[in-house]
Amino acid sequence: LWRLRKRAWRYNELRRDLGRVTHKMLTEQLRELEGHGLVLRVVKNVVPPHVEYSLTDEGRRTIPVIESLRDFGRGYLRRHPDD
């Protein structure tokens, strides 16, 4: 969800950007997020065909929550560097 917050991503560029994620895991996670209405999957009818993923309105509503958790984690690490 975090990666999709600013723009739509094609499947392969998302997979490359995530690094060590497997095809199986990424596909499963994207399908699950799509099933929950958080991610929109669009098949582009171009040559060669490709698939783009973006956030739905509901998916965009998760971003402030993720940002809050990220901020909390960063603050926690500053206060407890040895944990």
C-alpha positions in Angstrom: 0.0 0.0 0.0 2.8 2.4 0.9 4.5 2.0 -2.5 1.2 2.8 -4.3 0.5 6.0 -2.4 1.8 8.4 -5.1 1.2 6.6 -8.4 0.1 3.5 -10.2 2.8 0.8 -10.6 3.2 -1.9 -13.3 3.6 -5.3 -11.8 7.2 -5.9 -12.8 8.4 -2.5 -11.7 6.7 -3.0 -8.3 8.3 -6.4 -8.0 11.8 -5.0 -8.9 11.4 -2.1 -6.4 10.4 -4.5 -3.6 13.6 -6.5 -4.0 13.5 -10.0 -2.5 9.8 -10.6 -2.8 8.8 -13.7 -4.8 6.4 -13.7 -7.7 4.0 -15.9 -5.7 4.0 -13.8 -2.6 3.5 -10.5 -4.4 0.7 -11.9 -6.5 -1.0 -13.3 -3.4 -0.8 -10.1 -1.6 -2.0 -8.0 -4.5 -5.0 -10.3 -5.0 -5.8 -10.1 -1.3 -5.6 -6.3 -1.3 -7.7 -6.2 -4.4 -10.2 -8.5 -2.8 -10.5 -6.2 0.2 -11.1 -3.2 -2.1 -7.8 -1.5 -1.2 -6.0 -1.9 -4.6 -7.3 -1.5 -8.1 -5.9 -3.8 -10.8 -6.2 -2.5 -14.4 -5.1 -4.6 -17.4 -3.9 -2.2 -20.1 -4.8 -3.3 -23.6 -1.4 -2.3 -25.2 1.3 -4.3 -27.0 2.7 -6.0 -25.0 -0.2 -6.0 -22.5 0.6 -5.0 -18.9 -1.1 -4.7 -15.6 -1.1 -1.6 -13.3 -1.9 -1.4 -9.6 -3.1 1.6 -7.8 -4.9 2.5 -4.6 -8.7 2.8 -4.4 -10.2 5.5 -2.3 -10.4 3.1 0.5 -6.8 2.2 0.1 -5.8 5.9 0.2 -7.5 6.1 3.6 -4.9 3.6 5.0 -2.0 5.9 4.2 -2.4 8.2 7.3 -2.6 5.1 9.5 0.6 3.7 8.0 2.3 7.1 8.4 1.4 7.2 12.1 2.8 3.7 12.6 6.0 4.7 10.8 6.4 7.8 12.9 5.8 5.9 16.1 8.4 3.3 15.1 11.0 5.9 14.2 10.4 7.7 17.5 10.6 4.4 19.5 13.9 3.6 17.9 15.3 7.0 18.8 14.2 6.5 22.4 15.2 2.9 22.7 18.2 2.4 20.3 19.3 -0.9 22.0 15.9 -2.7 21.6 
